[in-house]
Amino acid sequence: MAKQRTPDGPPPPPAVQKLRIQYARRGRLRHSSTRDFGRALERALRRAGVPMAYSAGFHPHPKISYANGAPTGAASEAEYFEISVTEQVDPEAVGRALDAALPDGLDIVSVVDAQPGALADRLQASRWRLEFPGTDPAELEAAVQGFLAQEHIEVSRMFKRGMKSYDARGPVESAWTEVDESGCAILTMVVRHTTPAVRPDDVLSAITAATSFAPTRSPKATRLAQGIWSSETESVADPLAAD
């Protein structure tokens, strides 16, 4: 039996602290993917001097985990990741250094020590804002009410393993419309996280399927928040807040 190879040299320093970080994806950087952000983040972590923990083995990589990233093209005020470090650090100081090292449009919002349990378990729902310039607010309101009146609306999307159909109505806990100061029609909605994830464009497809609504152009989508869903208060709570 061949002897199992082991990497030369000492093992990497152990992780002594884990941080949970909220960041925003704004402006033109909303078109960046999670992979694009990962590359930019690793460069920024090195420039900021953050003592990253690495995995063992022949191809060590930083101990960073991402959770429920927004789809490419959507802006977001509430993206999250975790990172393990090999020295005790001040979370606020890490946040300032990392924010200065990241490109404009990728902005650190908050850094805290990780609580017990998985971060993904605390990301149960998102609150989204969709802007419809050039759309009659009354038309949007009627379409949303028609959508909410349905119990089940199936949409389809292409996945790696082929086309898949799923319900885009059930996960929508609430939806309402308003008009901003410029006269633009706005749709705000709270969507529970499911598998597969129901994205803003899925909800728009479901609204179109259930009604005669046909916007003249694609809306701008922004995730305003994501976190713990409370059915009692019908709110999305901060996932980084202490229990």
C-alpha positions as CSV (number, residue, x, y, z in Angstrom):
1,M,0.0,0.0,0.0
2,A,1.4,3.4,-1.0
3,K,2.2,5.7,1.9
4,Q,-0.2,8.6,2.2
5,R,1.4,11.9,1.3
6,T,1.3,14.7,3.8
7,P,2.2,18.4,3.3
8,D,5.7,19.4,4.3
9,G,6.2,21.9,7.1
10,P,4.2,22.7,10.2
11,P,0.4,22.9,10.1
12,P,-1.3,26.3,9.8
13,P,-1.9,28.3,13.0
14,P,-5.3,27.4,14.5
15,A,-8.3,29.7,14.3
16,V,-8.9,31.5,17.7
17,Q,-11.8,33.8,16.7
18,K,-14.6,33.9,14.1
19,L,-16.1,37.1,12.8
20,R,-19.5,37.6,11.1
21,I,-19.5,40.5,8.6
22,Q,-22.3,42.4,6.9
23,Y,-21.5,44.2,3.7
24,A,-23.4,46.1,1.0
25,R,-23.1,45.8,-2.7
26,R,-24.0,49.1,-4.3
27,G,-23.8,51.0,-7.6
28,R,-22.1,49.3,-10.5
29,L,-20.8,46.6,-8.1
30,R,-24.3,45.1,-7.9
31,H,-23.3,43.4,-11.1
32,S,-20.5,41.5,-9.4
33,S,-21.0,37.8,-8.5
34,T,-20.3,36.1,-5.2
35,R,-17.1,34.7,-6.9
36,D,-16.1,38.3,-8.0
37,F,-16.6,39.5,-4.4
38,G,-14.6,36.5,-3.0
39,R,-11.6,37.5,-5.1
40,A,-11.8,41.2,-4.2
41,L,-12.3,40.2,-0.5
42,E,-9.2,38.1,-0.3
43,R,-7.1,40.8,-1.8
44,A,-8.6,43.3,0.6
45,L,-8.0,41.1,3.6
46,R,-4.3,40.8,2.7
47,R,-4.0,44.6,2.3
48,A,-5.8,45.2,5.6
49,G,-3.4,42.8,7.4
50,V,-6.2,40.6,8.8
51,P,-4.6,37.4,10.3
52,M,-6.7,35.0,8.2
53,A,-6.9,31.3,9.3
54,Y,-6.2,28.8,6.5
55,S,-7.2,25.2,5.9
56,A,-4.6,22.4,6.1
57,G,-3.5,20.3,3.1
58,F,-1.7,20.8,-0.1
59,H,-3.9,23.6,-1.2
60,P,-4.7,25.8,1.8
61,H,-7.3,28.4,1.4
62,P,-8.7,31.1,3.8
63,K,-11.4,30.0,6.1
64,I,-14.2,32.2,4.7
65,S,-17.8,31.1,4.3
66,Y,-20.5,33.0,2.4
67,A,-24.2,32.8,3.1
68,N,-27.1,33.4,0.7
69,G,-25.7,35.9,-1.7
70,A,-28.0,38.1,-3.7
71,P,-28.3,37.3,-7.4
72,T,-26.0,39.0,-9.8
73,G,-27.4,42.3,-10.9
74,A,-29.2,43.0,-7.6
75,A,-28.0,45.6,-5.2
76,S,-27.9,44.7,-1.5
77,E,-27.6,46.3,1.9
78,A,-27.4,43.0,3.7
79,E,-24.9,40.5,2.4
80,Y,-23.0,38.3,4.9
81,F,-19.9,36.1,5.3
82,E,-17.8,34.6,8.1
83,I,-14.1,34.6,8.5
84,S,-11.8,32.8,11.0
85,V,-8.6,34.5,12.3
86,T,-5.5,33.3,14.0
87,E,-5.2,36.2,16.5
88,Q,-7.7,38.0,18.7
89,V,-8.8,41.1,16.9
90,D,-11.1,44.1,17.5
91,P,-14.1,43.6,15.1
92,E,-14.6,47.3,14.6
93,A,-11.0,47.9,13.7
94,V,-11.2,45.0,11.2
95,G,-14.3,46.5,9.7
96,R,-12.6,49.9,9.2
97,A,-9.5,48.5,7.7
98,L,-11.4,46.1,5.4
99,D,-13.8,48.8,4.3
100,A,-10.8,51.0,3.3
101,A,-9.2,48.2,1.3
102,L,-12.3,47.2,-0.7
103,P,-13.4,49.0,-3.9
104,D,-16.1,51.6,-3.7
105,G,-19.5,49.9,-3.9
106,L,-18.4,47.0,-1.7
107,D,-18.9,48.5,1.7
108,I,-18.5,47.0,5.1
109,V,-21.6,47.6,7.3
110,S,-20.9,45.7,10.5
111,V,-18.4,43.3,12.0
112,V,-19.2,41.3,15.2
113,D,-17.9,38.2,17.0
114,A,-19.8,35.1,15.8
115,Q,-22.4,33.6,18.0
116,P,-22.8,29.8,18.4
117,G,-24.7,28.1,15.6
118,A,-24.6,28.5,11.8
119,L,-25.0,31.9,10.2
120,A,-27.1,30.3,7.4
121,D,-29.7,29.3,10.0
122,R,-30.2,32.9,11.0
123,L,-30.9,34.0,7.4
124,Q,-34.5,33.0,7.0
125,A,-36.1,35.8,5.0
126,S,-35.3,38.9,2.9
127,R,-37.0,42.2,2.5
128,W,-36.7,43.5,-1.1
129,R,-37.4,46.8,-2.8
130,L,-38.1,46.8,-6.6
131,E,-38.2,50.2,-8.4
132,F,-40.4,50.4,-11.6
133,P,-39.5,53.7,-13.4
134,G,-42.1,54.6,-16.0
135,T,-44.7,52.3,-14.6
136,D,-48.2,53.5,-13.5
137,P,-48.3,53.0,-9.7
138,A,-52.0,52.1,-9.9
139,E,-51.2,49.4,-12.4
140,L,-48.5,48.0,-10.2
141,E,-50.8,48.0,-7.2
142,A,-53.5,46.1,-9.1
143,A,-51.0,43.6,-10.3
144,V,-49.6,43.0,-6.8
145,Q,-53.1,42.5,-5.3
146,G,-53.9,40.0,-8.1
147,F,-50.7,38.2,-7.2
148,L,-51.5,38.1,-3.5
149,A,-55.0,36.8,-4.2
150,Q,-53.4,33.5,-5.5
151,E,-52.3,30.7,-3.3
152,H,-49.9,29.1,-5.7
153,I,-48.1,30.4,-8.8
154,E,-45.5,28.2,-10.5
155,V,-42.5,29.5,-12.3
156,S,-39.6,27.8,-14.0
157,R,-35.9,28.5,-14.1
158,M,-32.8,26.8,-15.5
159,F,-30.5,25.2,-13.0
160,K,-27.3,23.2,-13.5
161,R,-29.3,20.0,-13.7
162,G,-31.9,21.4,-16.1
163,M,-35.2,23.3,-15.9
164,K,-37.0,23.2,-12.6
165,S,-40.5,24.5,-11.7
166,Y,-41.5,25.7,-8.2
167,D,-44.0,27.9,-6.3
168,A,-43.1,31.6,-6.3
169,R,-46.2,32.7,-4.3
170,G,-46.0,30.7,-1.1
171,P,-42.7,32.1,0.2
172,V,-43.9,35.7,-0.2
173,E,-45.1,36.7,3.3
174,S,-46.1,40.2,2.4
175,A,-46.0,42.7,-0.4
176,W,-47.0,46.4,-0.8
177,T,-46.6,49.3,-3.2
178,E,-45.9,52.9,-2.7
179,V,-44.6,55.9,-4.7
180,D,-41.3,57.6,-4.0
181,E,-40.6,61.3,-4.1
182,S,-39.7,61.2,-7.8
183,G,-43.0,59.5,-8.7
184,C,-41.5,56.1,-9.2
185,A,-43.6,53.1,-8.4
186,I,-42.1,50.9,-5.7
187,L,-42.8,47.3,-4.7
188,T,-41.5,46.1,-1.3
189,M,-41.9,42.5,-0.3
190,V,-40.7,40.0,2.3
191,V,-39.7,36.6,0.9
192,R,-38.9,33.6,3.1
193,H,-35.8,31.7,2.0
194,T,-36.7,28.3,0.5
195,T,-35.0,25.7,-1.7
196,P,-34.8,26.6,-4.4
197,A,-34.5,30.3,-3.5
198,V,-37.3,32.5,-4.8
199,R,-35.6,35.6,-6.3
200,P,-37.1,39.0,-7.2
201,D,-37.3,38.1,-10.9
202,D,-39.2,34.9,-10.0
203,V,-41.8,37.0,-8.1
204,L,-42.0,39.4,-11.1
205,S,-42.5,36.4,-13.4
206,A,-45.3,35.1,-11.1
207,I,-47.0,38.5,-11.0
208,T,-46.9,38.7,-14.8
209,A,-48.3,35.1,-15.1
210,A,-51.1,35.9,-12.7
211,T,-52.1,39.3,-14.1
212,S,-51.7,41.3,-17.3
213,F,-48.9,43.4,-15.8
214,A,-46.1,44.0,-18.2
215,P,-43.5,46.6,-17.1
216,T,-41.7,48.5,-19.8
217,R,-38.3,47.7,-18.4
218,S,-36.8,45.5,-15.7
219,P,-37.0,46.9,-12.2
220,K,-34.0,47.7,-10.1
221,A,-33.9,45.3,-7.2
222,T,-32.3,46.0,-3.8
223,R,-32.2,43.7,-0.8
224,L,-32.8,45.9,2.1
225,A,-32.4,43.3,4.8
226,Q,-32.2,39.6,5.5
227,G,-32.3,37.7,8.8
228,I,-34.5,36.0,11.2
229,W,-38.1,35.8,10.2
230,S,-40.7,36.5,12.9
231,S,-44.2,35.4,12.0
232,E,-45.6,37.2,15.1
233,T,-44.2,40.6,14.3
234,E,-44.0,40.0,10.5
235,S,-40.5,41.4,10.5
236,V,-36.9,40.4,9.4
237,A,-34.6,40.7,12.5
238,D,-30.9,41.5,12.4
239,P,-29.0,38.1,12.2
240,L,-25.9,39.6,13.9
241,A,-27.8,40.9,16.9
242,A,-27.4,39.0,20.2
243,D,-30.2,36.5,20.9
